[in-house]
Amino acid sequence: MQTSIKARFWRLFRWGAGVFCVLFIFRLIYGYVASNTNSTGDYYENYFDQVNGLRKNYATSKMKMAPTAGPQPDFSTNQKYEKTAVVRTTTSNFPKDEENVRKKIESYKAMIQYEKALGRKGDRELHLMIGVNPETFDSFYHEIQGIGVIRSMSITKVDKTNEYRQLNAQKVSLEKTVASLEALKKQPGTNQELLPIYDRQLELEDRLQNLGVDLGNFNTENEFCTVKLSLYEGATAQSISFIHRLKIALQWTIHYFAYTVIGFTVLSIFVFVLLLIIDKLNILGLFK
């Protein structure tokens, strides 16, 4: 009888220790996973995705083309491209880091093309779209990462050479059409007959103006690469030591292990009483 009680006690102890260890390991792993999720998931949405009508910045670079058969005096051509960096960062010292951002913009002779400030003290946001000279883009992008705690960053480069050529082709086509309409206006005819020509010419000239604006963004004197910076005010995450994580995990495990034991004990008593009641009812013959 004594051996049986000891065996049951050790079996119960092993089960309890096993449950305790599982809970402890679970909480320890959860501490790492949860902190990593919080550090990368803040401010996931890009503010600039919600803003329409932002200026497009383009830059030019030389592309070397492979020589083909026959005389080719120059194998280089201009590549037009759009290069955009998106940086989202958090700072616990918002005024100081905002000042640092503006100083870097000034030192690189960059241009603020869009600015939006939101929120109150303690929960402020600053969103800047910055036009940066293509030659200094990489250096500026690298330095801006030293401000606050970076939450996310990315660079996208899109070739716009074909789009640039298509715009030029449309411009040439429209100019030829306008010239033809101008020649038609010199032909003899009534005002009623010439009115559709004037209307058509005005329409095409309006389209030429819009094309001129689009092509103007590609001009070498307007060349910029884009940095979209979002600066958020908030507490920055600090590194947590392994000892501290062990302490938190142990406290949590003891807390919830106690609840588990109490719950299991209450459930066992409830089942034991229920079985006694059923046994009594069987003795009285109520279930027969």
MARFIFI-573287 format. One record per residue (C-alpha): residue in one letter; chain; z, y, x; residue number from 1. Coordinates in pm, whole numbers, padded with zeros to 5 digits. Layout:
N
+------+-------+--------+--------+--------+-----+
: rest : kette :      Z :      Y :      X :  nr :
+------+-------+--------+--------+--------+-----+
:    A :     A :      Z :      Y :      X : NUM :
...
+------+-------+--------+--------+--------+-----+
! end
This chain:
288
+------+-------+--------+--------+--------+-----+
: rest : kette :      Z :      Y :      X :  nr :
+------+-------+--------+--------+--------+-----+
:    M :     A :  00000 :  00000 :  00000 :   1 :
:    Q :     A :  00093 :  00237 :  00286 :   2 :
:    T :     A : -00231 :  00155 :  00472 :   3 :
:    S :     A : -00432 :  00218 :  00160 :   4 :
:    I :     A : -00276 :  00563 :  00114 :   5 :
:    K :     A : -00344 :  00653 :  00479 :   6 :
:    A :     A : -00705 :  00538 :  00450 :   7 :
:    R :     A : -00755 :  00746 :  00136 :   8 :
:    F :     A : -00593 :  01047 :  00299 :   9 :
:    W :     A : -00819 :  01030 :  00606 :  10 :
:    R :     A : -01125 :  00976 :  00390 :  11 :
:    L :     A : -01035 :  01282 :  00185 :  12 :
:    F :     A : -00960 :  01479 :  00502 :  13 :
:    R :     A : -01300 :  01392 :  00652 :  14 :
:    W :     A : -01477 :  01498 :  00333 :  15 :
:    G :     A : -01285 :  01826 :  00329 :  16 :
:    A :     A : -01357 :  01893 :  00697 :  17 :
:    G :     A : -01724 :  01814 :  00640 :  18 :
:    V :     A : -01746 :  02058 :  00347 :  19 :
:    F :     A : -01563 :  02322 :  00552 :  20 :
:    C :     A : -01804 :  02283 :  00846 :  21 :
:    V :     A : -02110 :  02299 :  00619 :  22 :
:    L :     A : -01983 :  02621 :  00459 :  23 :
:    F :     A : -01900 :  02770 :  00799 :  24 :
:    I :     A : -02241 :  02691 :  00951 :  25 :
:    F :     A : -02417 :  02817 :  00638 :  26 :
:    R :     A : -02235 :  03152 :  00651 :  27 :
:    L :     A : -02296 :  03191 :  01024 :  28 :
:    I :     A : -02670 :  03133 :  00987 :  29 :
:    Y :     A : -02683 :  03358 :  00681 :  30 :
:    G :     A : -02530 :  03642 :  00886 :  31 :
:    Y :     A : -02822 :  03633 :  01129 :  32 :
:    V :     A : -03089 :  03592 :  00862 :  33 :
:    A :     A : -02952 :  03868 :  00638 :  34 :
:    S :     A : -02921 :  04121 :  00922 :  35 :
:    N :     A : -03280 :  04053 :  01036 :  36 :
:    T :     A : -03407 :  04090 :  00681 :  37 :
:    N :     A : -03228 :  04422 :  00634 :  38 :
:    S :     A : -03353 :  04560 :  00964 :  39 :
:    T :     A : -03719 :  04489 :  00887 :  40 :
:    G :     A : -03735 :  04528 :  00513 :  41 :
:    D :     A : -03624 :  04891 :  00472 :  42 :
:    Y :     A : -03886 :  05141 :  00365 :  43 :
:    Y :     A : -04149 :  04870 :  00333 :  44 :
:    E :     A : -04381 :  05080 :  00119 :  45 :
:    N :     A : -04599 :  05328 :  00299 :  46 :
:    Y :     A : -04547 :  05676 :  00153 :  47 :
:    F :     A : -04901 :  05782 :  00242 :  48 :
:    D :     A : -05051 :  05505 :  00026 :  49 :
:    Q :     A : -04945 :  05713 : -00274 :  50 :
:    V :     A : -05099 :  06039 : -00151 :  51 :
:    N :     A : -05462 :  06113 : -00234 :  52 :
:    G :     A : -05703 :  06365 : -00089 :  53 :
:    L :     A : -05580 :  06349 :  00270 :  54 :
:    R :     A : -05822 :  06464 :  00535 :  55 :
:    K :     A : -06009 :  06199 :  00730 :  56 :
:    N :     A : -06002 :  06225 :  01108 :  57 :
:    Y :     A : -06275 :  06078 :  01326 :  58 :
:    A :     A : -06334 :  06048 :  01698 :  59 :
:    T :     A : -06626 :  05961 :  01926 :  60 :
:    S :     A : -06660 :  05721 :  02214 :  61 :
:    K :     A : -06949 :  05595 :  02423 :  62 :
:    M :     A : -07073 :  05243 :  02357 :  63 :
:    K :     A : -07269 :  05064 :  02625 :  64 :
:    M :     A : -07561 :  04874 :  02480 :  65 :
:    A :     A : -07713 :  04572 :  02652 :  66 :
:    P :     A : -08062 :  04654 :  02792 :  67 :
:    T :     A : -08364 :  04499 :  02623 :  68 :
:    A :     A : -08715 :  04434 :  02747 :  69 :
:    G :     A : -08913 :  04745 :  02828 :  70 :
:    P :     A : -08812 :  05079 :  02976 :  71 :
:    Q :     A : -08480 :  05209 :  02845 :  72 :
:    P :     A : -08374 :  05540 :  03002 :  73 :
:    D :     A : -08027 :  05539 :  02840 :  74 :
:    F :     A : -07840 :  05247 :  02689 :  75 :
:    S :     A : -07539 :  05442 :  02568 :  76 :
:    T :     A : -07482 :  05572 :  02218 :  77 :
:    N :     A : -07203 :  05746 :  02035 :  78 :
:    Q :     A : -06959 :  05541 :  01832 :  79 :
:    K :     A : -06776 :  05718 :  01552 :  80 :
:    Y :     A : -06443 :  05564 :  01458 :  81 :
:    E :     A : -06128 :  05630 :  01258 :  82 :
:    K :     A : -05802 :  05543 :  01434 :  83 :
:    T :     A : -05476 :  05563 :  01241 :  84 :
:    A :     A : -05119 :  05485 :  01344 :  85 :
:    V :     A : -04843 :  05443 :  01085 :  86 :
:    V :     A : -04484 :  05476 :  01207 :  87 :
:    R :     A : -04171 :  05449 :  00989 :  88 :
:    T :     A : -03838 :  05518 :  01155 :  89 :
:    T :     A : -03474 :  05572 :  01058 :  90 :
:    T :     A : -03235 :  05818 :  01219 :  91 :
:    S :     A : -02864 :  05893 :  01185 :  92 :
:    N :     A : -02921 :  06242 :  01334 :  93 :
:    F :     A : -03196 :  06379 :  01114 :  94 :
:    P :     A : -03204 :  06747 :  01227 :  95 :
:    K :     A : -03212 :  06658 :  01597 :  96 :
:    D :     A : -03486 :  06397 :  01562 :  97 :
:    E :     A : -03692 :  06622 :  01336 :  98 :
:    E :     A : -03675 :  06887 :  01607 :  99 :
:    N :     A : -03778 :  06628 :  01869 : 100 :
:    V :     A : -04079 :  06530 :  01659 : 101 :
:    R :     A : -04194 :  06890 :  01628 : 102 :
:    K :     A : -04147 :  06950 :  02001 : 103 :
:    K :     A : -04362 :  06648 :  02083 : 104 :
:    I :     A : -04630 :  06767 :  01841 : 105 :
:    E :     A : -04630 :  07104 :  02012 : 106 :
:    S :     A : -04630 :  06961 :  02364 : 107 :
:    Y :     A : -04931 :  06740 :  02286 : 108 :
:    K :     A : -05111 :  07029 :  02112 : 109 :
:    A :     A : -05139 :  06814 :  01802 : 110 :
:    M :     A : -05187 :  06948 :  01450 : 111 :
:    I :     A : -04973 :  06887 :  01140 : 112 :
:    Q :     A : -05231 :  06828 :  00866 : 113 :
:    Y :     A : -04988 :  06724 :  00593 : 114 :
:    E :     A : -04612 :  06770 :  00557 : 115 :
:    K :     A : -04367 :  06665 :  00285 : 116 :
:    A :     A : -03987 :  06689 :  00299 : 117 :
:    L :     A : -03775 :  06509 :  00039 : 118 :
:    G :     A : -03410 :  06442 : -00049 : 119 :
:    R :     A : -03074 :  06601 :  00018 : 120 :
:    K :     A : -02848 :  06591 :  00320 : 121 :
:    G :     A : -02755 :  06233 :  00394 : 122 :
:    D :     A : -03068 :  06093 :  00232 : 123 :
:    R :     A : -03354 :  06307 :  00363 : 124 :
:    E :     A : -03714 :  06208 :  00431 : 125 :
:    L :     A : -03986 :  06377 :  00632 : 126 :
:    H :     A : -04350 :  06266 :  00608 : 127 :
:    L :     A : -04604 :  06409 :  00850 : 128 :
:    M :     A : -04973 :  06341 :  00898 : 129 :
:    I :     A : -05052 :  06450 :  01252 : 130 :
:    G :     A : -05395 :  06501 :  01405 : 131 :
:    V :     A : -05384 :  06402 :  01772 : 132 :
:    N :     A : -05648 :  06444 :  02040 : 133 :
:    P :     A : -05808 :  06100 :  02099 : 134 :
:    E :     A : -05740 :  06123 :  02473 : 135 :
:    T :     A : -05365 :  06166 :  02422 : 136 :
:    F :     A : -05330 :  05944 :  02114 : 137 :
:    D :     A : -05185 :  05640 :  02296 : 138 :
:    S :     A : -04930 :  05850 :  02488 : 139 :
:    F :     A : -04819 :  06034 :  02175 : 140 :
:    Y :     A : -04791 :  05708 :  01978 : 141 :
:    H :     A : -04580 :  05555 :  02256 : 142 :
:    E :     A : -04343 :  05854 :  02279 : 143 :
:    I :     A : -04293 :  05886 :  01905 : 144 :
:    Q :     A : -04150 :  05532 :  01904 : 145 :
:    G :     A : -03851 :  05661 :  02101 : 146 :
:    I :     A : -03727 :  05861 :  01802 : 147 :
:    G :     A : -03470 :  05690 :  01578 : 148 :
:    V :     A : -03486 :  05317 :  01507 : 149 :
:    I :     A : -03838 :  05194 :  01436 : 150 :
:    R :     A : -03868 :  05004 :  01106 : 151 :
:    S :     A : -04240 :  04937 :  01121 : 152 :
:    M :     A : -04546 :  05051 :  01311 : 153 :
:    S :     A : -04914 :  04968 :  01313 : 154 :
:    I :     A : -05248 :  05091 :  01445 : 155 :
:    T :     A : -05578 :  05052 :  01263 : 156 :
:    K :     A : -05918 :  05132 :  01412 : 157 :
:    V :     A : -06224 :  05131 :  01186 : 158 :
:    D :     A : -06582 :  05179 :  01306 : 159 :
:    K :     A : -06753 :  05461 :  01116 : 160 :
:    T :     A : -07082 :  05474 :  01306 : 161 :
:    N :     A : -07294 :  05336 :  01022 : 162 :
:    E :     A : -07127 :  05569 :  00771 : 163 :
:    Y :     A : -07204 :  05866 :  01000 : 164 :
:    R :     A : -07567 :  05762 :  01031 : 165 :
:    Q :     A : -07600 :  05715 :  00655 : 166 :
:    L :     A : -07460 :  06062 :  00592 : 167 :
:    N :     A : -07712 :  06210 :  00835 : 168 :
:    A :     A : -07993 :  06016 :  00671 : 169 :
:    Q :     A : -07888 :  06144 :  00328 : 170 :
:    K :     A : -07877 :  06497 :  00464 : 171 :
:    V :     A : -08230 :  06473 :  00604 : 172 :
:    S :     A : -08357 :  06325 :  00277 : 173 :
:    L :     A : -08194 :  06597 :  00068 : 174 :
:    E :     A : -08326 :  06870 :  00296 : 175 :
:    K :     A : -08680 :  06736 :  00258 : 176 :
:    T :     A : -08641 :  06724 : -00120 : 177 :
:    V :     A : -08509 :  07080 : -00130 : 178 :
:    A :     A : -08802 :  07194 :  00083 : 179 :
:    S :     A : -09044 :  07025 : -00158 : 180 :
:    L :     A : -08879 :  07196 : -00454 : 181 :
:    E :     A : -08899 :  07527 : -00270 : 182 :
:    A :     A : -09274 :  07472 : -00229 : 183 :
:    L :     A : -09306 :  07388 : -00600 : 184 :
:    K :     A : -09136 :  07713 : -00692 : 185 :
:    K :     A : -09422 :  07901 : -00525 : 186 :
:    Q :     A : -09676 :  07736 : -00751 : 187 :
:    P :     A : -09792 :  07940 : -01052 : 188 :
:    G :     A : -09610 :  07858 : -01374 : 189 :
:    T :     A : -09397 :  07995 : -01652 : 190 :
:    N :     A : -09022 :  08049 : -01627 : 191 :
:    Q :     A : -08970 :  07762 : -01870 : 192 :
:    E :     A : -09162 :  07530 : -01637 : 193 :
:    L :     A : -08979 :  07650 : -01327 : 194 :
:    L :     A : -08628 :  07629 : -01477 : 195 :
:    P :     A : -08586 :  07248 : -01422 : 196 :
:    I :     A : -08693 :  07298 : -01060 : 197 :
:    Y :     A : -08425 :  07562 : -01006 : 198 :
:    D :     A : -08162 :  07341 : -01168 : 199 :
:    R :     A : -08260 :  07045 : -00955 : 200 :
:    Q :     A : -08256 :  07257 : -00642 : 201 :
:    L :     A : -07907 :  07388 : -00719 : 202 :
:    E :     A : -07783 :  07033 : -00774 : 203 :
:    L :     A : -07925 :  06915 : -00443 : 204 :
:    E :     A : -07790 :  07214 : -00254 : 205 :
:    D :     A : -07444 :  07138 : -00396 : 206 :
:    R :     A : -07475 :  06781 : -00268 : 207 :
:    L :     A : -07586 :  06917 :  00070 : 208 :
:    Q :     A : -07273 :  07131 :  00088 : 209 :
:    N :     A : -07051 :  06828 :  00018 : 210 :
:    L :     A : -07238 :  06631 :  00283 : 211 :
:    G :     A : -07186 :  06918 :  00524 : 212 :
:    V :     A : -06810 :  06896 :  00468 : 213 :
:    D :     A : -06812 :  06520 :  00529 : 214 :
:    L :     A : -07027 :  06553 :  00839 : 215 :
:    G :     A : -06811 :  06840 :  00962 : 216 :
:    N :     A : -06521 :  06597 :  01002 : 217 :
:    F :     A : -06735 :  06405 :  01253 : 218 :
:    N :     A : -06810 :  06711 :  01471 : 219 :
:    T :     A : -06677 :  06682 :  01826 : 220 :
:    E :     A : -06476 :  07004 :  01795 : 221 :
:    N :     A : -06291 :  06853 :  01495 : 222 :
:    E :     A : -06217 :  06518 :  01655 : 223 :
:    F :     A : -05867 :  06380 :  01595 : 224 :
:    C :     A : -05691 :  06050 :  01564 : 225 :
:    T :     A : -05425 :  06025 :  01294 : 226 :
:    V :     A : -05053 :  05949 :  01320 : 227 :
:    K :     A : -04872 :  05908 :  00988 : 228 :
:    L :     A : -04501 :  05945 :  01059 : 229 :
:    S :     A : -04223 :  05884 :  00806 : 230 :
:    L :     A : -03875 :  05982 :  00923 : 231 :
:    Y :     A : -03585 :  05862 :  00705 : 232 :
:    E :     A : -03222 :  05969 :  00728 : 233 :
:    G :     A : -02970 :  05686 :  00722 : 234 :
:    A :     A : -02728 :  05478 :  00924 : 235 :
:    T :     A : -02901 :  05284 :  01198 : 236 :
:    A :     A : -02823 :  04918 :  01242 : 237 :
:    Q :     A : -02597 :  04833 :  01535 : 238 :
:    S :     A : -02583 :  04507 :  01724 : 239 :
:    I :     A : -02312 :  04266 :  01606 : 240 :
:    S :     A : -02133 :  04050 :  01863 : 241 :
:    F :     A : -02120 :  03672 :  01828 : 242 :
:    I :     A : -01737 :  03679 :  01819 : 243 :
:    H :     A : -01746 :  03919 :  01527 : 244 :
:    R :     A : -01996 :  03698 :  01345 : 245 :
:    L :     A : -01766 :  03397 :  01401 : 246 :
:    K :     A : -01472 :  03592 :  01262 : 247 :
:    I :     A : -01662 :  03698 :  00948 : 248 :
:    A :     A : -01797 :  03347 :  00896 : 249 :
:    L :     A : -01451 :  03192 :  00936 : 250 :
:    Q :     A : -01290 :  03438 :  00692 : 251 :
:    W :     A : -01564 :  03378 :  00437 : 252 :
:    T :     A : -01540 :  03000 :  00477 : 253 :
:    I :     A : -01161 :  02991 :  00436 : 254 :
:    H :     A : -01187 :  03213 :  00130 : 255 :
:    Y :     A : -01451 :  03008 : -00050 : 256 :
:    F :     A : -01322 :  02671 :  00076 : 257 :
:    A :     A : -00988 :  02754 : -00091 : 258 :
:    Y :     A : -01172 :  02831 : -00415 : 259 :
:    T :     A : -01362 :  02503 : -00382 : 260 :
:    V :     A : -01042 :  02300 : -00329 : 261 :
:    I :     A : -00867 :  02471 : -00620 : 262 :
:    G :     A : -01168 :  02420 : -00843 : 263 :
:    F :     A : -01197 :  02053 : -00742 : 264 :
:    T :     A : -00824 :  02001 : -00801 : 265 :
:    V :     A : -00835 :  02161 : -01147 : 266 :
:    L :     A : -01142 :  01955 : -01235 : 267 :
:    S :     A : -00971 :  01635 : -01115 : 268 :
:    I :     A : -00659 :  01709 : -01323 : 269 :
:    F :     A : -00875 :  01785 : -01626 : 270 :
:    V :     A : -01067 :  01457 : -01586 : 271 :
:    F :     A : -00740 :  01264 : -01528 : 272 :
:    V :     A : -00582 :  01408 : -01845 : 273 :
:    L :     A : -00898 :  01342 : -02040 : 274 :
:    L :     A : -00902 :  00979 : -01927 : 275 :
:    L :     A : -00533 :  00942 : -02024 : 276 :
:    I :     A : -00607 :  01078 : -02371 : 277 :
:    I :     A : -00901 :  00842 : -02411 : 278 :
:    D :     A : -00685 :  00550 : -02291 : 279 :
:    K :     A : -00412 :  00641 : -02543 : 280 :
:    L :     A : -00667 :  00663 : -02821 : 281 :
:    N :     A : -00800 :  00320 : -02722 : 282 :
:    I :     A : -00447 :  00177 : -02735 : 283 :
:    L :     A : -00400 :  00321 : -03082 : 284 :
:    G :     A : -00730 :  00160 : -03180 : 285 :
:    L :     A : -00903 :  00482 : -03284 : 286 :
:    F :     A : -01215 :  00402 : -03074 : 287 :
:    K :     A : -01234 :  00037 : -03185 : 288 :
+------+-------+--------+--------+--------+-----+
! end
